[in-house]
Amino acid sequence: MRRFIYIHGSPDRAEMGKPGSHGCIRMRNADIVELFDLVPAYTAVEITED
């Protein structure tokens, strides 16, 4: 089975920067809304650690 990493919004009360699920990237809903019009569908995303 293929494993995907999903990037999705989270409630404002959710703590950011700490694992909250198994493999998903959580972002603030306002950030998702802003990116929606800026990034075309199927844009490649590189996920790295700081």
Secondary structure, DSSP 8 states (H G I E B T S, - for coil): ------EEEE-TTS-SSS--SSS-EEEEHHHHHHHHTTS-TT--------
